[in-house]
Amino acid sequence: MSDEEHFRKLERMYIRAPGNDFYAPRLTISHGAAELVIPIDRRFYHSAGAAHGSVYFKALDDAAFFAVNSLVEDVFVLTVTFTTYLTGPISDGAMHARGKVVHAAKSFFVAESVVCDTAGHEIGRGSGTFTRSRVHLTAEIGYC
């Protein structure tokens, strides 16, 4: 299988995940990197009228996660740890997250991600560690 085929299968698997129905994200994967866009919806707001931190976490973790899984073609990876920094609010437009792998070993990976608003201003960043799981990438989990 080519890298491009692997990336497209991961993208389709991601979009098919039931939890993504709520967020309507768009994901693009390349070798060791991923870009994610989540349109901001009022349903994401906390009481002060901006997106809740959980949306930042999702954007940052998903971008880093799929940057890592772009390098792993046989199994689903798992987030082991993820640290999130919220550096600015967002209440309209879209979140644009970019993740990249900064360390890759046989079963241990480190990835970083940054999320910006539509104007390109950084509003958050994060980093995490990831490991290979025992869950094979198959059509049963949407990898097709």
C-alpha atoms as an extended CHARMM CRD file, in Angstrom:
* protein
*
       144  EXT
         1         1  MET       CA              0.0000000000        0.0000000000        0.0000000000  PROA      1               0.0000000000
         2         2  SER       CA              1.2770000000        3.4740000000       -0.8150000000  PROA      2               0.0000000000
         3         3  ASP       CA              1.6470000000        6.1940000000        1.8020000000  PROA      3               0.0000000000
         4         4  GLU       CA             -1.1010000000        8.1940000000        0.0800000000  PROA      4               0.0000000000
         5         5  GLU       CA             -3.5310000000        5.2710000000        0.2940000000  PROA      5               0.0000000000
         6         6  HSD       CA             -2.7160000000        4.8450000000        3.9960000000  PROA      6               0.0000000000
         7         7  PHE       CA             -3.3020000000        8.5690000000        4.6260000000  PROA      7               0.0000000000
         8         8  ARG       CA             -6.6760000000        8.5600000000        2.8310000000  PROA      8               0.0000000000
         9         9  LYS       CA             -7.8050000000        5.4560000000        4.7510000000  PROA      9               0.0000000000
        10        10  LEU       CA             -6.9000000000        7.1480000000        8.0440000000  PROA      10              0.0000000000
        11        11  GLU       CA             -8.8250000000       10.2660000000        6.9960000000  PROA      11              0.0000000000
        12        12  ARG       CA            -11.9170000000        8.2010000000        6.1420000000  PROA      12              0.0000000000
        13        13  MET       CA            -11.6280000000        6.2740000000        9.4310000000  PROA      13              0.0000000000
        14        14  TYR       CA            -11.4810000000        9.5650000000       11.3290000000  PROA      14              0.0000000000
        15        15  ILE       CA            -14.4990000000       11.1320000000        9.6200000000  PROA      15              0.0000000000
        16        16  ARG       CA            -16.5620000000        7.9670000000       10.1900000000  PROA      16              0.0000000000
        17        17  ALA       CA            -16.0000000000        8.0440000000       13.9640000000  PROA      17              0.0000000000
        18        18  PRO       CA            -19.3910000000        8.8210000000       15.5530000000  PROA      18              0.0000000000
        19        19  GLY       CA            -17.9800000000       11.5120000000       17.8660000000  PROA      19              0.0000000000
        20        20  ASN       CA            -17.0010000000       13.6020000000       14.8610000000  PROA      20              0.0000000000
        21        21  ASP       CA            -20.6310000000       14.1010000000       13.7930000000  PROA      21              0.0000000000
        22        22  PHE       CA            -20.8550000000       16.8540000000       16.4150000000  PROA      22              0.0000000000
        23        23  TYR       CA            -17.6710000000       18.7180000000       15.4270000000  PROA      23              0.0000000000
        24        24  ALA       CA            -17.7860000000       18.4000000000       11.5940000000  PROA      24              0.0000000000
        25        25  PRO       CA            -13.9610000000       18.3620000000       11.3080000000  PROA      25              0.0000000000
        26        26  ARG       CA            -11.8810000000       18.1260000000        8.1400000000  PROA      26              0.0000000000
        27        27  LEU       CA             -8.6010000000       16.2000000000        8.3100000000  PROA      27              0.0000000000
        28        28  THR       CA             -5.6760000000       16.0630000000        5.8860000000  PROA      28              0.0000000000
        29        29  ILE       CA             -2.7780000000       13.7130000000        6.6080000000  PROA      29              0.0000000000
        30        30  SER       CA              0.7450000000       13.6370000000        5.1790000000  PROA      30              0.0000000000
        31        31  HSD       CA              3.9460000000       11.8850000000        6.2110000000  PROA      31              0.0000000000
        32        32  GLY       CA              4.5060000000       12.6770000000        9.9140000000  PROA      32              0.0000000000
        33        33  ALA       CA              1.9990000000       15.5390000000        9.8410000000  PROA      33              0.0000000000
        34        34  ALA       CA             -1.7230000000       16.2630000000        9.9520000000  PROA      34              0.0000000000
        35        35  GLU       CA             -3.9170000000       19.3210000000        9.5470000000  PROA      35              0.0000000000
        36        36  LEU       CA             -7.3490000000       19.5600000000       11.1190000000  PROA      36              0.0000000000
        37        37  VAL       CA            -10.0530000000       22.1980000000       10.7340000000  PROA      37              0.0000000000
        38        38  ILE       CA            -13.0250000000       22.4480000000       13.1030000000  PROA      38              0.0000000000
        39        39  PRO       CA            -15.6520000000       25.0970000000       12.2880000000  PROA      39              0.0000000000
        40        40  ILE       CA            -16.6490000000       26.9140000000       15.4920000000  PROA      40              0.0000000000
        41        41  ASP       CA            -20.2630000000       26.4290000000       16.5190000000  PROA      41              0.0000000000
        42        42  ARG       CA            -22.1110000000       28.1690000000       19.3620000000  PROA      42              0.0000000000
        43        43  ARG       CA            -22.8030000000       24.7130000000       20.8310000000  PROA      43              0.0000000000
        44        44  PHE       CA            -19.0710000000       24.5820000000       21.7200000000  PROA      44              0.0000000000
        45        45  TYR       CA            -19.2460000000       27.7250000000       23.9020000000  PROA      45              0.0000000000
        46        46  HSD       CA            -18.6810000000       27.9290000000       27.6250000000  PROA      46              0.0000000000
        47        47  SER       CA            -20.6290000000       30.5290000000       29.6550000000  PROA      47              0.0000000000
        48        48  ALA       CA            -18.3460000000       33.4120000000       28.6050000000  PROA      48              0.0000000000
        49        49  GLY       CA            -19.1670000000       32.9800000000       24.8970000000  PROA      49              0.0000000000
        50        50  ALA       CA            -16.0450000000       31.2910000000       23.4950000000  PROA      50              0.0000000000
        51        51  ALA       CA            -15.0890000000       27.7180000000       22.6350000000  PROA      51              0.0000000000
        52        52  HSD       CA            -14.6070000000       25.3950000000       25.6090000000  PROA      52              0.0000000000
        53        53  GLY       CA            -11.1270000000       23.9880000000       26.2430000000  PROA      53              0.0000000000
        54        54  SER       CA            -12.3360000000       20.5140000000       25.3240000000  PROA      54              0.0000000000
        55        55  VAL       CA            -12.5830000000       21.6450000000       21.6890000000  PROA      55              0.0000000000
        56        56  TYR       CA             -8.9710000000       22.8620000000       21.8100000000  PROA      56              0.0000000000
        57        57  PHE       CA             -7.9030000000       19.5210000000       23.2580000000  PROA      57              0.0000000000
        58        58  LYS       CA             -9.7280000000       17.6330000000       20.5280000000  PROA      58              0.0000000000
        59        59  ALA       CA             -8.1640000000       19.6970000000       17.7380000000  PROA      59              0.0000000000
        60        60  LEU       CA             -4.6560000000       19.5120000000       19.1890000000  PROA      60              0.0000000000
        61        61  ASP       CA             -4.7510000000       15.8230000000       20.1570000000  PROA      61              0.0000000000
        62        62  ASP       CA             -6.3560000000       14.7040000000       16.8890000000  PROA      62              0.0000000000
        63        63  ALA       CA             -3.7930000000       16.5860000000       14.7730000000  PROA      63              0.0000000000
        64        64  ALA       CA             -0.8560000000       15.1540000000       16.7510000000  PROA      64              0.0000000000
        65        65  PHE       CA             -2.4200000000       11.6740000000       16.9110000000  PROA      65              0.0000000000
        66        66  PHE       CA             -2.8920000000       11.4000000000       13.1500000000  PROA      66              0.0000000000
        67        67  ALA       CA              0.5660000000       12.8120000000       12.4750000000  PROA      67              0.0000000000
        68        68  VAL       CA              1.8320000000        9.8060000000       14.4510000000  PROA      68              0.0000000000
        69        69  ASN       CA             -0.5640000000        7.2660000000       12.9170000000  PROA      69              0.0000000000
        70        70  SER       CA              0.6220000000        8.4090000000        9.4660000000  PROA      70              0.0000000000
        71        71  LEU       CA              3.8900000000        6.6260000000       10.3180000000  PROA      71              0.0000000000
        72        72  VAL       CA              2.2120000000        3.4580000000       11.6410000000  PROA      72              0.0000000000
        73        73  GLU       CA              0.5040000000        1.3840000000        8.9490000000  PROA      73              0.0000000000
        74        74  ASP       CA             -0.5600000000       -1.7440000000       10.8120000000  PROA      74              0.0000000000
        75        75  VAL       CA             -2.1890000000       -0.6680000000       14.0960000000  PROA      75              0.0000000000
        76        76  PHE       CA             -4.1220000000        2.1840000000       15.6910000000  PROA      76              0.0000000000
        77        77  VAL       CA             -1.9610000000        4.3370000000       17.9550000000  PROA      77              0.0000000000
        78        78  LEU       CA             -3.0250000000        5.5190000000       21.4020000000  PROA      78              0.0000000000
        79        79  THR       CA             -2.4930000000        8.8060000000       23.1930000000  PROA      79              0.0000000000
        80        80  VAL       CA             -0.5520000000        8.1020000000       26.3960000000  PROA      80              0.0000000000
        81        81  THR       CA             -0.1710000000       11.6790000000       27.6190000000  PROA      81              0.0000000000
        82        82  PHE       CA             -1.1650000000       15.0290000000       26.1800000000  PROA      82              0.0000000000
        83        83  THR       CA             -0.4750000000       18.4930000000       27.5650000000  PROA      83              0.0000000000
        84        84  THR       CA             -2.6160000000       21.3580000000       26.3160000000  PROA      84              0.0000000000
        85        85  TYR       CA             -1.9420000000       25.0880000000       26.5460000000  PROA      85              0.0000000000
        86        86  LEU       CA             -4.8320000000       27.4610000000       25.8290000000  PROA      86              0.0000000000
        87        87  THR       CA             -3.3460000000       30.7890000000       24.7640000000  PROA      87              0.0000000000
        88        88  GLY       CA             -6.3020000000       32.6690000000       23.3070000000  PROA      88              0.0000000000
        89        89  PRO       CA            -10.0880000000       32.5130000000       22.8940000000  PROA      89              0.0000000000
        90        90  ILE       CA            -12.0580000000       31.7120000000       19.7550000000  PROA      90              0.0000000000
        91        91  SER       CA            -15.7600000000       32.3300000000       19.2180000000  PROA      91              0.0000000000
        92        92  ASP       CA            -16.1970000000       32.3220000000       15.4350000000  PROA      92              0.0000000000
        93        93  GLY       CA            -14.5200000000       31.1240000000       12.2590000000  PROA      93              0.0000000000
        94        94  ALA       CA            -12.6230000000       27.8650000000       12.5580000000  PROA      94              0.0000000000
        95        95  MET       CA             -9.8330000000       26.2230000000       14.5060000000  PROA      95              0.0000000000
        96        96  HSD       CA             -6.8910000000       25.2060000000       12.3130000000  PROA      96              0.0000000000
        97        97  ALA       CA             -4.6390000000       22.6580000000       14.0300000000  PROA      97              0.0000000000
        98        98  ARG       CA             -1.3550000000       21.3510000000       12.6710000000  PROA      98              0.0000000000
        99        99  GLY       CA              0.3640000000       18.3640000000       14.1920000000  PROA      99              0.0000000000
       100       100  LYS       CA              3.8320000000       16.9820000000       13.5380000000  PROA      100             0.0000000000
       101       101  VAL       CA              5.8980000000       14.0970000000       14.8250000000  PROA      101             0.0000000000
       102       102  VAL       CA              9.0570000000       15.2530000000       16.6070000000  PROA      102             0.0000000000
       103       103  HSD       CA             10.3060000000       11.8340000000       17.7590000000  PROA      103             0.0000000000
       104       104  ALA       CA              9.6000000000        8.3810000000       16.3670000000  PROA      104             0.0000000000
       105       105  ALA       CA             10.8450000000        5.0670000000       17.7210000000  PROA      105             0.0000000000
       106       106  LYS       CA              9.5540000000        1.5250000000       17.2730000000  PROA      106             0.0000000000
       107       107  SER       CA              6.6360000000        1.8850000000       19.6770000000  PROA      107             0.0000000000
       108       108  PHE       CA              7.0010000000        5.3440000000       21.2670000000  PROA      108             0.0000000000
       109       109  PHE       CA              6.2940000000        8.6590000000       19.5630000000  PROA      109             0.0000000000
       110       110  VAL       CA              6.2380000000       12.3310000000       20.5310000000  PROA      110             0.0000000000
       111       111  ALA       CA              4.1710000000       14.8220000000       18.5630000000  PROA      111             0.0000000000
       112       112  GLU       CA              3.4290000000       18.5170000000       18.8880000000  PROA      112             0.0000000000
       113       113  SER       CA              0.5380000000       20.5740000000       17.5880000000  PROA      113             0.0000000000
       114       114  VAL       CA             -0.4930000000       24.1960000000       17.3010000000  PROA      114             0.0000000000
       115       115  VAL       CA             -4.0070000000       25.5490000000       16.7800000000  PROA      115             0.0000000000
       116       116  CYS       CA             -4.7570000000       28.9350000000       15.2200000000  PROA      116             0.0000000000
       117       117  ASP       CA             -7.9020000000       30.9220000000       14.5440000000  PROA      117             0.0000000000
       118       118  THR       CA             -9.0510000000       31.7840000000       11.0240000000  PROA      118             0.0000000000
       119       119  ALA       CA             -6.8220000000       34.8970000000       10.9770000000  PROA      119             0.0000000000
       120       120  GLY       CA             -3.7750000000       32.7480000000       11.7660000000  PROA      120             0.0000000000
       121       121  HSD       CA             -3.3290000000       33.8460000000       15.3930000000  PROA      121             0.0000000000
       122       122  GLU       CA             -2.1220000000       31.0780000000       17.6720000000  PROA      122             0.0000000000
       123       123  ILE       CA             -4.7700000000       30.1920000000       20.2630000000  PROA      123             0.0000000000
       124       124  GLY       CA             -3.3150000000       26.9750000000       21.6810000000  PROA      124             0.0000000000
       125       125  ARG       CA             -0.5970000000       24.3950000000       21.5430000000  PROA      125             0.0000000000
       126       126  GLY       CA              0.0980000000       20.9600000000       22.8900000000  PROA      126             0.0000000000
       127       127  SER       CA              2.3850000000       17.9780000000       22.9110000000  PROA      127             0.0000000000
       128       128  GLY       CA              1.8930000000       14.3480000000       23.6580000000  PROA      128             0.0000000000
       129       129  THR       CA              3.2850000000       10.8690000000       23.7320000000  PROA      129             0.0000000000
       130       130  PHE       CA              1.7590000000        8.0700000000       21.7280000000  PROA      130             0.0000000000
       131       131  THR       CA              2.2220000000        4.3150000000       21.4970000000  PROA      131             0.0000000000
       132       132  ARG       CA              1.1940000000        1.4770000000       19.2390000000  PROA      132             0.0000000000
       133       133  SER       CA             -1.9620000000       -0.3750000000       20.3030000000  PROA      133             0.0000000000
       134       134  ARG       CA             -3.0580000000       -3.9430000000       19.6520000000  PROA      134             0.0000000000
       135       135  VAL       CA             -5.9740000000       -2.7450000000       17.5030000000  PROA      135             0.0000000000
       136       136  HSD       CA             -5.2240000000       -3.5400000000       13.8770000000  PROA      136             0.0000000000
       137       137  LEU       CA             -6.1360000000       -1.0670000000       11.1540000000  PROA      137             0.0000000000
       138       138  THR       CA             -8.9760000000       -2.9290000000        9.4520000000  PROA      138             0.0000000000
       139       139  ALA       CA            -12.2470000000       -2.1840000000        7.7080000000  PROA      139             0.0000000000
       140       140  GLU       CA            -14.0610000000       -3.1300000000       10.9410000000  PROA      140             0.0000000000
       141       141  ILE       CA            -12.8110000000        0.0890000000       12.5740000000  PROA      141             0.0000000000
       142       142  GLY       CA            -13.4170000000        2.1620000000        9.4480000000  PROA      142             0.0000000000
       143       143  TYR       CA             -9.9450000000        1.9160000000        7.9220000000  PROA      143             0.0000000000
       144       144  CYS       CA            -10.9580000000        1.3900000000        4.3160000000  PROA      144             0.0000000000
